[in-house]
Amino acid sequence: MSVLPLVFTSGWASGINAYAVVLLLGLFGVTGVSDDVPQTLQRPEVLIVAGVLFLCEAVADKIPYVDSVWDSVHTVVRPLAGAWVGMLLAGHSGSLSDVAAGLVGGSTALASHTVKAGTRMAVNTSPEPFSNFVLSLAEDLGVGGIMSFAMFHPQAAAIVAGVLLAGGLVVLVLLISRIRRFLRRRAQRREERRLASRSP
């Protein structure tokens, strides 16, 4: 059976929370839930680092504006993680070339990261902080749920991930005006800080 559906789903999930994907896959392998997990992801040091970074992301992701800074830093990290996990999965199964899996995982992660980062910018235009917390919690639960589902039903999980990705892109297009407002506010705050630092 081709590993492509799992590569696609893990790429989508990596664009939202790459550390959760690495941690979950590693735990699925270590506990014997799945034989499809490469040994690299099951190594203790990989699990420890992924666990610590997952906790950091779980906190940073729920704080308004900090989440957008975190997303900016992870614009490179998440697609690379999606590509890396995809290549490992392909190399382990032998049913898909490493390069093709890396391209699928990385590009899917980049697309879902774009949806996540853009949605967070739009949410940050709201004055209350609760929407960030609720959205972050929904993302964490969604990644955990879909990755768990993918272990047993990879094709169905890939369809769900594809629908969520397409829906997220549509929502992102509808939120463009709020994202522009967020970017204008951020530029205004930078300018205010720059002027304040110049004043005696």
VEXVO-635797 format. One record per residue: x, z, y of N, C-alpha, C, O in turn; residue in three letters. Coordinates in pm, whole numbers, plus 50000, padded with zeros to 5 digits. Layout:
residues N
{{X Z Y} {X Z Y} {X Z Y} {X Z Y} "ALA"}
...
***
This chain:
residues 200
{{50084 50000 49881} {50000 50000 50000} {50088 50000 50124} {50189 50071 50130} "MET"}
{{50050 49921 50223} {50130 49912 50345} {50122 50042 50424} {50019 50108 50428} "SER"}
{{50234 50077 50485} {50241 50198 50566} {50198 50171 50710} {50198 50263 50792} "VAL"}
{{50162 50046 50741} {50129 50007 50878} {50019 50094 50941} {50035 50135 51056} "LEU"}
{{49909 50124 50871} {49807 50209 50935} {49861 50346 50977} {49826 50396 51084} "PRO"}
{{49947 50406 50894} {50005 50536 50929} {50102 50523 51045} {50110 50611 51131} "LEU"}
{{50177 50413 51048} {50269 50388 51160} {50191 50375 51291} {50229 50431 51393} "VAL"}
{{50081 50299 51286} {49998 50280 51405} {49939 50413 51453} {49945 50445 51572} "PHE"}
{{49883 50490 51359} {49821 50618 51395} {49925 50716 51449} {49899 50785 51548} "THR"}
{{50040 50723 51385} {50145 50815 51433} {50199 50769 51569} {50238 50851 51651} "SER"}
{{50201 50637 51592} {50241 50587 51724} {50143 50628 51831} {50182 50674 51939} "GLY"}
{{50013 50611 51802} {49910 50652 51897} {49922 50801 51928} {49919 50842 52044} "TRP"}
{{49938 50882 51822} {49947 51027 51841} {50076 51067 51913} {50076 51162 51991} "ALA"}
{{50184 50995 51888} {50311 51025 51955} {50302 51003 52105} {50367 51074 52183} "SER"}
{{50222 50907 52147} {50204 50883 52290} {50132 50997 52359} {50138 51009 52481} "GLY"}
{{50063 51079 52282} {49991 51193 52338} {50073 51321 52322} {50087 51398 52417} "ILE"}
{{50128 51343 52204} {50208 51463 52179} {50305 51433 52066} {50275 51457 51949} "ASN"}
{{50421 51382 52101} {50520 51339 52000} {50570 51456 51916} {50594 51441 51796} "ALA"}
{{50585 51572 51979} {50639 51687 51905} {50540 51735 51799} {50580 51777 51690} "TYR"}
{{50411 51727 51830} {50309 51766 51732} {50313 51672 51612} {50295 51717 51498} "ALA"}
{{50335 51544 51636} {50341 51446 51527} {50457 51476 51433} {50441 51480 51311} "VAL"}
{{50575 51496 51492} {50694 51525 51410} {50674 51655 51333} {50705 51663 51214} "VAL"}
{{50622 51758 51401} {50599 51888 51337} {50497 51877 51223} {50520 51928 51113} "LEU"}
{{50385 51811 51249} {50281 51798 51146} {50329 51718 51025} {50310 51759 50911} "LEU"}
{{50393 51604 51051} {50442 51522 50940} {50543 51602 50856} {50539 51600 50733} "LEU"}
{{50633 51671 50926} {50732 51751 50855} {50669 51859 50770} {50709 51882 50656} "GLY"}
{{50568 51927 50826} {50498 52032 50750} {50421 51975 50632} {50415 52036 50526} "LEU"}
{{50360 51857 50652} {50289 51792 50541} {50386 51761 50427} {50351 51774 50309} "PHE"}
{{50507 51719 50463} {50606 51688 50360} {50659 51812 50291} {50667 51816 50168} "GLY"}
{{50695 51915 50368} {50753 52038 50313} {50655 52109 50221} {50694 52162 50117} "VAL"}
{{50527 52109 50259} {50427 52181 50179} {50375 52098 50061} {50295 52147 49982} "THR"}
{{50419 51973 50050} {50377 51889 49939} {50240 51826 49955} {50184 51772 49860} "GLY"}
{{50187 51832 50077} {50056 51769 50104} {50067 51618 50087} {49974 51553 50039} "VAL"}
{{50182 51562 50128} {50201 51417 50119} {50341 51385 50071} {50438 51451 50107} "SER"}
{{50350 51281 49988} {50480 51230 49943} {50530 51118 50032} {50639 51064 50010} "ASP"}
{{50451 51082 50134} {50485 50969 50220} {50571 51009 50340} {50599 50926 50427} "ASP"}
{{50611 51135 50346} {50688 51184 50461} {50838 51178 50431} {50883 51237 50332} "VAL"}
{{50915 51108 50514} {51060 51099 50491} {51127 51236 50497} {51081 51326 50568} "PRO"}
{{51235 51251 50423} {51309 51378 50418} {51362 51420 50555} {51371 51539 50585} "GLN"}
{{51396 51323 50638} {51449 51354 50772} {51352 51441 50851} {51394 51534 50920} "THR"}
{{51222 51412 50840} {51123 51489 50915} {51097 51626 50854} {51035 51711 50917} "LEU"}
{{51144 51648 50731} {51122 51776 50663} {51239 51873 50680} {51232 51987 50634} "GLN"}
{{51345 51828 50745} {51463 51914 50761} {51428 52036 50847} {51355 52021 50944} "ARG"}
{{51478 52154 50813} {51445 52276 50888} {51477 52267 51036} {51398 52311 51120} "PRO"}
{{51594 52209 51070} {51630 52201 51212} {51536 52110 51290} {51506 52135 51406} "GLU"}
{{51488 52003 51224} {51392 51913 51290} {51260 51986 51313} {51201 51974 51420} "VAL"}
{{51215 52061 51215} {51090 52136 51227} {51101 52244 51335} {51007 52263 51412} "LEU"}
{{51215 52313 51342} {51232 52419 51443} {51232 52360 51583} {51162 52410 51671} "ILE"}
{{51310 52254 51604} {51315 52191 51737} {51178 52135 51776} {51134 52154 51890} "VAL"}
{{51112 52067 51683} {50979 52013 51711} {50880 52124 51743} {50797 52109 51832} "ALA"}
{{50889 52237 51671} {50799 52349 51696} {50819 52410 51832} {50722 52439 51903} "GLY"}
{{50945 52430 51872} {50975 52487 52004} {50929 52393 52115} {50867 52437 52212} "VAL"}
{{50959 52264 52101} {50918 52167 52203} {50766 52150 52207} {50709 52126 52313} "LEU"}
{{50702 52163 52092} {50556 52158 52089} {50497 52273 52170} {50401 52254 52245} "PHE"}
{{50553 52393 52155} {50505 52509 52232} {50528 52489 52381} {50443 52524 52463} "LEU"}
{{50644 52433 52417} {50671 52403 52559} {50568 52306 52614} {50516 52325 52724} "CYS"}
{{50539 52201 52537} {50442 52102 52581} {50302 52163 52589} {50225 52131 52680} "GLU"}
{{50269 52250 52494} {50137 52312 52493} {50113 52392 52620} {50000 52399 52668} "ALA"}
{{50218 52452 52676} {50205 52529 52800} {50207 52434 52920} {50117 52439 53004} "VAL"}
{{50309 52349 52929} {50324 52262 53046} {50206 52169 53064} {50169 52135 53177} "ALA"}
{{50146 52127 52953} {50038 52030 52955} {49907 52085 53011} {49815 52009 53042} "ASP"}
{{49899 52217 53025} {49774 52278 53069} {49779 52326 53214} {49684 52386 53263} "LYS"}
{{49891 52299 53282} {49907 52342 53421} {49896 52220 53512} {49973 52125 53497} "ILE"}
{{49801 52222 53607} {49785 52107 53697} {49916 52071 53767} {49991 52159 53810} "PRO"}
{{49943 51943 53779} {50061 51884 53841} {50187 51901 53756} {50269 51809 53750} "TYR"}
{{50205 52017 53692} {50318 52032 53599} {50301 51933 53485} {50398 51876 53435} "VAL"}
{{50174 51912 53443} {50147 51818 53334} {50189 51676 53370} {50240 51603 53285} "ASP"}
{{50169 51637 53496} {50207 51502 53538} {50359 51487 53546} {50412 51380 53515} "SER"}
{{50429 51593 53588} {50576 51589 53588} {50626 51578 53445} {50718 51501 53416} "VAL"}
{{50567 51656 53355} {50603 51652 53214} {50580 51512 53157} {50663 51459 53083} "TRP"}
{{50465 51452 53193} {50434 51316 53146} {50537 51215 53198} {50576 51123 53125} "ASP"}
{{50579 51232 53323} {50678 51140 53380} {50807 51143 53300} {50865 51039 53268} "SER"}
{{50853 51264 53267} {50976 51279 53188} {50959 51215 53050} {51053 51157 52996} "VAL"}
{{50838 51227 52995} {50814 51181 52858} {50772 51033 52849} {50734 50986 52742} "HIS"}
{{50778 50963 52960} {50749 50818 52957} {50849 50746 52867} {50817 50643 52807} "THR"}
{{50968 50798 52857} {51069 50741 52769} {51066 50808 52632} {51079 50742 52529} "VAL"}
{{51048 50941 52631} {51056 51018 52506} {50948 50978 52407} {50977 50956 52289} "VAL"}
{{50822 50970 52452} {50712 50945 52359} {50719 50809 52290} {50703 50802 52168} "ARG"}
{{50743 50699 52364} {50757 50570 52294} {50875 50568 52198} {50867 50511 52089} "PRO"}
{{50987 50630 52238} {51102 50635 52148} {51070 50716 52022} {51111 50679 51911} "LEU"}
{{50997 50826 52040} {50957 50906 51924} {50863 50828 51833} {50876 50833 51710} "ALA"}
{{50768 50755 51893} {50677 50673 51814} {50752 50567 51734} {50720 50541 51618} "GLY"}
{{50852 50505 51798} {50932 50403 51729} {51016 50466 51618} {51026 50410 51509} "ALA"}
{{51076 50582 51646} {51161 50650 51547} {51079 50692 51425} {51120 50668 51311} "TRP"}
{{50963 50754 51448} {50878 50796 51336} {50832 50673 51256} {50831 50676 51133} "VAL"}
{{50794 50567 51327} {50752 50444 51260} {50861 50386 51171} {50835 50344 51059} "GLY"}
{{50983 50384 51222} {51095 50332 51144} {51124 50420 51022} {51155 50369 50915} "MET"}
{{51114 50552 51039} {51136 50642 50926} {51030 50622 50818} {51061 50617 50699} "LEU"}
{{50904 50610 50861} {50795 50589 50765} {50813 50457 50690} {50791 50449 50569} "LEU"}
{{50852 50352 50764} {50871 50221 50701} {50988 50223 50604} {50980 50167 50495} "ALA"}
{{51097 50287 50645} {51214 50296 50558} {51186 50374 50432} {51241 50345 50325} "GLY"}
{{51099 50474 50444} {51065 50558 50328} {50976 50483 50228} {50990 50499 50107} "HIS"}
{{50885 50401 50282} {50790 50333 50193} {50842 50199 50143} {50809 50157 50032} "SER"}
{{50922 50133 50224} {50975 50002 50185} {50873 49890 50192} {50901 49779 50147} "GLY"}
{{50753 49916 50248} {50648 49813 50252} {50642 49739 50385} {50562 49647 50402} "SER"}
{{50725 49779 50480} {50724 49719 50613} {50865 49728 50667} {50934 49827 50643} "LEU"}
{{50910 49626 50740} {51046 49631 50793} {51058 49739 50900} {50963 49768 50972} "SER"}
{{51177 49798 50908} {51201 49905 51006} {51178 49856 51148} {51120 49928 51230} "ASP"}
{{51222 49735 51177} {51209 49682 51314} {51063 49663 51351} {51020 49701 51460} "VAL"}
{{50986 49605 51259} {50844 49584 51286} {50772 49717 51305} {50689 49731 51395} "ALA"}
{{50805 49816 51221} {50742 49948 51233} {50781 50015 51363} {50698 50079 51428} "ALA"}
{{50907 50000 51403} {50952 50056 51531} {50879 49996 51648} {50841 50066 51742} "GLY"}
{{50858 49863 51643} {50785 49796 51751} {50639 49841 51756} {50585 49866 51864} "LEU"}
{{50575 49851 51640} {50435 49895 51636} {50423 50039 51685} {50340 50070 51771} "VAL"}
{{50506 50128 51630} {50500 50269 51668} {50533 50291 51814} {50464 50367 51883} "GLY"}
{{50638 50226 51862} {50680 50243 52002} {50581 50187 52102} {50551 50251 52203} "GLY"}
{{50530 50066 52075} {50436 50004 52171} {50302 50077 52172} {50240 50092 52277} "SER"}
{{50257 50124 52055} {50133 50201 52049} {50149 50334 52122} {50059 50378 52194} "THR"}
{{50265 50398 52103} {50292 50524 52173} {50296 50503 52324} {50245 50586 52400} "ALA"}
{{50356 50392 52368} {50361 50364 52512} {50221 50343 52569} {50191 50390 52678} "LEU"}
{{50137 50272 52495} {50000 50248 52542} {49921 50377 52551} {49853 50401 52651} "ALA"}
{{49929 50462 52448} {49851 50587 52452} {49910 50685 52553} {49837 50763 52613} "SER"}
{{50043 50681 52573} {50105 50765 52677} {50055 50722 52815} {50028 50807 52900} "HIS"}
{{50043 50592 52837} {49994 50542 52966} {49852 50592 52991} {49818 50632 53103} "THR"}
{{49769 50589 52888} {49632 50640 52901} {49634 50788 52934} {49563 50833 53024} "VAL"}
{{49716 50864 52862} {49723 51009 52884} {49773 51041 53024} {49711 51120 53095} "LYS"}
{{49885 50980 53065} {49943 51010 53195} {49849 50969 53309} {49834 51042 53407} "ALA"}
{{49785 50854 53295} {49692 50808 53398} {49570 50897 53407} {49523 50927 53517} "GLY"}
{{49518 50939 53293} {49402 51028 53292} {49436 51161 53356} {49355 51217 53430} "THR"}
{{49556 51212 53329} {49599 51338 53390} {49611 51327 53541} {49576 51420 53613} "ARG"}
{{49660 51214 53590} {49668 51194 53735} {49528 51200 53796} {49508 51261 53901} "MET"}
{{49433 51137 53730} {49295 51136 53779} {49236 51277 53776} {49167 51317 53870} "ALA"}
{{49262 51350 53669} {49209 51487 53656} {49270 51578 53762} {49204 51670 53811} "VAL"}
{{49396 51554 53797} {49463 51638 53897} {49406 51622 54038} {49442 51699 54127} "ASN"}
{{49320 51523 54059} {49254 51512 54191} {49140 51612 54202} {49089 51637 54311} "THR"}
{{49100 51670 54088} {48994 51770 54088} {49051 51904 54133} {49161 51941 54091} "SER"}
{{48979 51979 54220} {49035 52104 54273} {49043 52217 54172} {49122 52310 54190} "PRO"}
{{48962 52213 54064} {48964 52324 53969} {49064 52297 53856} {49087 52182 53819} "GLU"}
{{49124 52405 53802} {49229 52389 53702} {49178 52379 53558} {49256 52348 53468} "PRO"}
{{49049 52405 53535} {48999 52417 53398} {48997 52283 53324} {49014 52279 53203} "PHE"}
{{48975 52174 53399} {48968 52043 53333} {49100 52008 53265} {49100 51946 53159} "SER"}
{{49213 52048 53325} {49344 52024 53263} {49354 52097 53129} {49399 52040 53029} "ASN"}
{{49311 52223 53129} {49319 52304 53007} {49232 52245 52897} {49276 52232 52782} "PHE"}
{{49109 52209 52932} {49015 52154 52833} {49066 52021 52779} {49062 51997 52659} "VAL"}
{{49114 51934 52869} {49164 51803 52827} {49286 51817 52737} {49298 51748 52636} "LEU"}
{{49377 51907 52774} {49498 51929 52693} {49462 51982 52555} {49518 51939 52454} "SER"}
{{49369 52077 52550} {49327 52133 52422} {49262 52026 52334} {49285 52021 52213} "LEU"}
{{49180 51940 52396} {49115 51831 52322} {49220 51734 52267} {49207 51685 52155} "ALA"}
{{49324 51707 52346} {49431 51618 52300} {49506 51679 52180} {49531 51612 52081} "GLU"}
{{49539 51808 52192} {49611 51875 52083} {49529 51874 51954} {49580 51843 51847} "ASP"}
{{49401 51909 51966} {49313 51911 51848} {49292 51770 51792} {49286 51751 51671} "LEU"}
{{49282 51671 51884} {49263 51533 51840} {49384 51481 51763} {49368 51417 51659} "GLY"}
{{49503 51509 51814} {49625 51466 51744} {49634 51533 51608} {49661 51467 51508} "VAL"}
{{49610 51665 51604} {49616 51737 51477} {49513 51686 51377} {49544 51668 51259} "GLY"}
{{49392 51663 51425} {49286 51618 51337} {49309 51478 51283} {49292 51453 51164} "GLY"}
{{49348 51387 51370} {49366 51247 51326} {49489 51231 51239} {49488 51154 51142} "ILE"}
{{49597 51304 51271} {49716 51295 51185} {49687 51354 51046} {49735 51303 50945} "MET"}
{{49608 51463 51041} {49570 51520 50911} {49483 51422 50834} {49500 51404 50713} "SER"}
{{49389 51360 50902} {49301 51261 50841} {49382 51142 50789} {49352 51087 50683} "PHE"}
{{49486 51103 50865} {49568 50987 50828} {49646 51009 50699} {49680 50913 50630} "ALA"}
{{49674 51135 50666} {49746 51163 50542} {49665 51124 50419} {49721 51086 50316} "MET"}
{{49533 51133 50430} {49446 51106 50316} {49370 50973 50327} {49336 50912 50226} "PHE"}
{{49345 50930 50451} {49270 50807 50475} {49338 50728 50588} {49286 50720 50699} "HIS"}
{{49456 50669 50560} {49532 50604 50667} {49460 50488 50736} {49469 50474 50858} "PRO"}
{{49388 50406 50660} {49319 50293 50722} {49208 50340 50816} {49196 50291 50928} "GLN"}
{{49128 50435 50770} {49019 50486 50854} {49075 50555 50978} {49020 50539 51087} "ALA"}
{{49183 50631 50962} {49245 50700 51076} {49299 50599 51177} {49290 50621 51298} "ALA"}
{{49356 50488 51128} {49407 50385 51218} {49294 50321 51298} {49311 50289 51415} "ALA"}
{{49178 50303 51234} {49062 50247 51305} {49017 50344 51414} {48989 50303 51527} "ILE"}
{{49010 50473 51381} {48972 50573 51481} {49072 50574 51597} {49032 50575 51714} "VAL"}
{{49202 50572 51564} {49305 50571 51669} {49293 50446 51756} {49310 50454 51878} "ALA"}
{{49265 50331 51693} {49248 50207 51769} {49130 50212 51863} {49138 50167 51977} "GLY"}
{{49018 50269 51815} {48899 50282 51901} {48928 50377 52018} {48890 50349 52131} "VAL"}
{{48995 50489 51990} {49030 50584 52096} {49125 50522 52198} {49113 50546 52318} "LEU"}
{{49220 50443 52149} {49314 50377 52240} {49242 50277 52329} {49264 50274 52450} "LEU"}
{{49158 50194 52270} {49083 50095 52348} {48990 50164 52449} {48982 50123 52565} "ALA"}
{{48920 50269 52403} {48833 50343 52493} {48909 50407 52606} {48864 50408 52721} "GLY"}
{{49027 50463 52574} {49111 50524 52677} {49157 50425 52781} {49162 50457 52899} "GLY"}
{{49192 50303 52738} {49234 50201 52833} {49120 50160 52926} {49141 50137 53045} "LEU"}
{{48998 50153 52872} {48881 50122 52954} {48859 50232 53058} {48836 50204 53175} "VAL"}
{{48865 50357 53013} {48847 50471 53105} {48956 50470 53212} {48929 50498 53329} "VAL"}
{{49078 50438 53171} {49189 50434 53267} {49163 50332 53378} {49191 50359 53495} "LEU"}
{{49111 50216 53341} {49078 50114 53441} {48972 50167 53538} {48979 50142 53658} "VAL"}
{{48874 50240 53484} {48767 50295 53568} {48817 50407 53659} {48755 50436 53762} "LEU"}
{{48929 50470 53623} {48982 50583 53701} {49091 50542 53800} {49154 50628 53861} "LEU"}
{{49113 50414 53816} {49223 50366 53901} {49217 50425 54041} {49320 50464 54096} "ILE"}
{{49099 50431 54100} {49088 50481 54239} {49130 50627 54248} {49194 50667 54344} "SER"}
{{49094 50708 54147} {49134 50849 54148} {49285 50863 54128} {49349 50951 54185} "ARG"}
{{49341 50775 54046} {49487 50779 54025} {49560 50744 54153} {49661 50806 54186} "ILE"}
{{49509 50646 54227} {49570 50610 54356} {49564 50727 54453} {49658 50752 54527} "ARG"}
{{49450 50800 54451} {49435 50916 54538} {49538 51022 54502} {49598 51084 54591} "ARG"}
{{49559 51044 54371} {49660 51140 54327} {49798 51100 54377} {49873 51184 54426} "PHE"}
{{49833 50972 54364} {49965 50925 54406} {49982 50938 54557} {50091 50972 54604} "LEU"}
{{49874 50911 54634} {49881 50928 54780} {49905 51074 54817} {49985 51105 54905} "ARG"}
{{49833 51164 54749} {49851 51308 54777} {49992 51353 54745} {50052 51431 54820} "ARG"}
{{50045 51306 54634} {50181 51344 54596} {50282 51294 54698} {50375 51366 54735} "ARG"}
{{50264 51169 54744} {50354 51115 54845} {50342 51194 54976} {50442 51218 55044} "ALA"}
{{50220 51234 55010} {50198 51312 55133} {50267 51448 55123} {50328 51493 55220} "GLN"}
{{50256 51514 55007} {50322 51644 54990} {50473 51631 54999} {50540 51717 55056} "ARG"}
{{50528 51524 54942} {50673 51502 54952} {50716 51485 55097} {50818 51538 55140} "ARG"}
{{50636 51407 55170} {50668 51384 55311} {50660 51515 55390} {50744 51541 55475} "GLU"}
{{50558 51597 55361} {50545 51726 55430} {50664 51817 55399} {50714 51886 55488} "GLU"}
{{50709 51818 55274} {50825 51900 55238} {50950 51847 55306} {51035 51925 55351} "ARG"}
{{50962 51716 55314} {51081 51658 55380} {51084 51695 55528} {51189 51729 55581} "ARG"}
{{50967 51687 55594} {50960 51723 55736} {50983 51872 55757} {51046 51913 55855} "LEU"}
{{50932 51953 55665} {50951 52099 55677} {51098 52135 55660} {51146 52227 55727} "ALA"}
{{51169 52066 55574} {51310 52097 55554} {51396 52057 55674} {51503 52112 55695} "SER"}
{{51348 51958 55752} {51421 51915 55870} {51400 52006 55989} {51487 52019 56075} "ARG"}
{{51282 52071 55993} {51251 52155 56109} {51339 52280 56109} {51368 52335 56002} "SER"}
{{51383 52325 56228} {51475 52440 56236} {51407 52569 56195} {51469 52675 56196} "PRO"}
***
